């Protein structure tokens, strides 16, 4: 990550990836008045989580509840697939809930973990706090 000083310029071309194996690198450019957090890169990193455990599904889905609000505030294009991705995440997480209400890391039959249960349980509650978005999602899944 590199921040440009006022008046400084940078050339964006293939030389930025000169030391990278062809086809394996990417360049991300973010222009924002808020230079403390690179939101697009953070969301991209979350989307590239390599596993599908309950914790990672939840960690990927929670920011999706807010991403279009951030995009709107920054006058960026909205992600039209967000609601479907949230709905899919809710379905995947709930499938890992056992008959006692606890969540398993990989399936409902996985051993329950107190930390994981607390973290994953917050996802539906966060969704409920964003009630209008979640009502729209849940009604479209019926």
SULDAGI-V64875 format. One line per field, one symbol per residue. burial: + if it has 24 or more other C-alpha atoms within 12 Angstrom, else -. A space follows every 10 residues. Layout:
burial=???
//
This chain:
burial=---------- ---------- ---------- --------++ --+------- --++++++++ ++++++++-- ---------- -++-+++-++ -++++++--- -+++++-+-- -+---++-++ +-++-++--- --++--+--- --
//
